[in-house]
Amino acid sequence: MVSLTPIERSQEVATDATNEGLLNGFFTLVPSTAAVYWATQNIPAFRARTNLQSRTAMALMPALFVFAFTSEHKLTHRMKQVAYESQHSRETVQWAEQQLSQQPAITVTQLYERSIAESGVCIVPTLRWHHRFLNYANEHPIQVLSSLAVPTVGYIFYGRSGKEHLALSSKIMHTRVFGQFATLLLLLSVMGLKEFMDRNGKYITEQDAHERVQEMHRMRAEWLQQLQRDQKEETK
């Protein structure tokens, strides 16, 4: 949700970055923990040369790295996004003043609402799960593709492993062929979703749009006050 003060915006950006890092860190922690557990149970040399502390570190360090990397990336992305929205708000305020002089019958709020609707977003009453998924897929297509392709390839190999008449090399070959086909289909699907989002814009709620309008009103008020101060200084 778009906030109206710089402090609230900074808190919002920090929260989004933290949540992004926690989510990706969790998705990394699960396979890393499973890998360490599997190695402990099936590789005697690994079990003999490691202890509980080192195994815990090997399970946690990848997740901590992914948490730090993705949260920092999300922080940078959100800061750029907030800067873009602020720049758009300032330009809209100036554009609206010009339009008001040409179209006296229209209101400032209507101009601001039109500007937001034409800024590359799709306004909906509430963000449902598919809206959130589409927004996430548009911002993180590689992550979505990886989260779908890796389990799919693993499931294909699991299905091949049950066929005892096949040699290991044949199982790997079947997995590679079917896995490439499945990954290609997933890639086309994700790219199709991204193309759809690029054309229709990011989904935001009516409340988000309303708060952006309020922010524009605030910026207009500050701009008018600055003009009044400048005029007073010139008359002195």
Long-range contacts (C-beta under 8 A, 24 or more apart in sequence): 1-205, 1-207, 1-208, 1-211, 2-85, 2-208, 2-211, 2-212, 2-215, 3-211, 4-211, 4-214, 4-215, 4-218, 9-82, 12-78, 13-75, 13-78, 13-79, 13-82, 14-75, 16-74, 16-78, 17-71, 17-72, 17-74, 17-75, 17-78, 18-71, 20-70, 20-71, 20-73, 20-74, 21-66, 21-67, 21-68, 21-70, 21-71, 21-74, 22-67, 22-71, 24-66, 24-67, 24-70, 24-143, 25-63, 25-64, 25-66, 25-67, 25-70, 26-63, 27-66, 27-147, 28-62, 28-63, 28-65, 28-66, 28-67, 29-59, 29-60, 29-62, 29-63, 32-58, 32-59, 32-60, 32-62, 32-63, 33-59, 77-139, 85-212, 88-115, 88-119, 89-212, 89-215, 89-216, 89-219, 90-219, 92-116, 92-216, 93-216, 93-219, 93-220, 93-223, 96-216, 96-220, 97-220, 108-217, 108-220, 109-213, 109-217, 112-212, 112-213, 112-216, 112-217, 113-209, 113-213, 115-216, 116-209, 116-212, 116-213, 117-209, 119-201, 120-201, 120-202, 121-201, 121-202, 121-203, 121-204, 121-209, 122-200, 122-201, 122-202, 122-203, 122-204, 123-203, 123-204, 123-205, 123-206, 123-208, 123-209, 124-203, 124-204, 124-205, 124-206, 125-205, 125-206, 126-205, 127-203, 127-204, 127-205, 131-203, 132-203, 134-193, 134-196, 134-197, 134-203, 135-197, 135-202, 135-203, 137-190, 137-193, 137-194, 137-197, 138-193, 138-194, 138-197, 138-198, 138-202, 141-190, 141-191, 141-193, 141-194, 144-190, 145-183, 145-186, 145-187, 145-190, 148-186, 148-190, 149-179, 149-182, 149-183, 149-186, 149-187, 152-179, 152-182, 152-183, 152-186, 153-179, 153-182, 153-183, 156-182
